[in-house]
Amino acid sequence: MFSLPDLPYSYDALDKYISKDIMYLHHAKHHQTYVDKLNAAVASAPELQGKSLEDLLTNLNSVPDALRNAVRNHGGGHYNHSMFWQWMSPNGGGEPTGELKAKIIEKYGSFQAFVDEFTTKALAVFGSGWVWLQPNLDILTTANQDNPLMNGDKAPILGLDIWEHAYYLDYKNKRDDYVKAWWNVVNWDFVDNLARKNAT
Ligand code: MN3
């Protein structure tokens, strides 16, 4: 059985940029629903039980046809949000340090140019989806709760939820204001660690 991870900070910890109301609804309601529906899907298929979330998402073809969409949407939702909470921190913002920063500058010319490209891709996604930074520093986007693991790519080192439920209460239809604010809470220490871990 999968379970909802605790937030690594309080619901109001990011309040300057993302309100307590959004964080509560997003974690306790939306994420909980993905967990519940993933568990319901897995419970109905003995062959899926005991598999890790990453295993399920990287091998969606081995999930029975009738359950594939449920595992894709709710398993993706569970994975993406479990990471998303860790990609933010009340002590976040600023820039990465060390090797990651050097590699970003090498690839994009400057840290700001990277931020601009990631932001442009976030604003270009039609409807609901996610923006990802990959270990090779490519920026990918996916629709709905899909993620790079489902496409045979490596686990992302950073991701941004651009579903309206992530920002509408605070920013209404202004996705650009939300994305601009979100950079102030990015947990670069965690991203740095993932970049080192996923580099091999
Ligand atoms: Mn979400």
Residues whose N, C-alpha, C, O or C-beta is under 5 A from the ligand:
A	BS01	MN3	D161 W163 A166
